[in-house]
Amino acid sequence: MSSTIFLPVEKMSEVIFLGTGTSSGVPMIGCRCPVCLSDHPRNKRTRTSLLIEYQGNHILIDTGIDLRRQALREGIDHLEAILFTHTHVDHLFGLDEVRRFNWMGNEQIPVYASRASLEEIERIFPYCFRPPKVHGGIPSLDLIEIQGPFEVCGLAVQPVPIRHGTQPILGFRFRGVAYLTDCSAIPEESMALLEGLDLLILDALREKPHPTHFSLSQACEVAERLGAGQTLLVHMSHELEHEATNEKLPGHIQLAYDGQRVLFY
């Protein structure tokens, strides 16, 4: 079965789901539930992250803990820019892996994030910005504050403010695609930025409500309200079995899976 969804578009680019799992990943350490023991490859979820391929450029959204594994799996050999939604461990702590892309590209990589996220990046990875005078590889990063719509590698990006529990974080819209991970609420002013989508990528942790993530039913309600041509759900826990969950969902709302590719223009 092909892992690519074809959207009704003309000139194509592509998004790649590097990971679709929650912060613990699936399978979870020490868990013996049916999903964690499953042999089905779509029940194996690394931490959630997305790669945009646009006009030969690679734009990464978040540097998850599993970045090295994901890059090897997908054959990623260059990286032109990084966008950050927020700086929780599962979305940030693969940042040191970026040094390999610096070496291959022999250039600094721009990093786009909110002011609060940039400050956290500098605090957590001080050696990247105040390197000691010793030999060894470190990521070379150019920190750029997101203050409104911006352009990266020729692609127009609209930041979309959302809530992760009580924390304000960012989603992103580019062309007809929106990416909203770690989301528990979308302000009305942000809903207005999400009209006319071809593809909505949306957080859906589990069946039961959660204080900092949409549940499956909440995500479906948002998806139906926005009316995107296709909604693919991410950041799933081991409580959502891939095939059984998708069978319950309408065809235009489905769980995404690691390695899935979707074309856009």
Order of alpha helices (4+ residues) and beta strands (2+ residues): beta-beta-beta-beta-alpha-beta-alpha-alpha-beta-alpha-beta-beta-beta-beta-beta-alpha-beta-alpha-beta-alpha-beta-beta
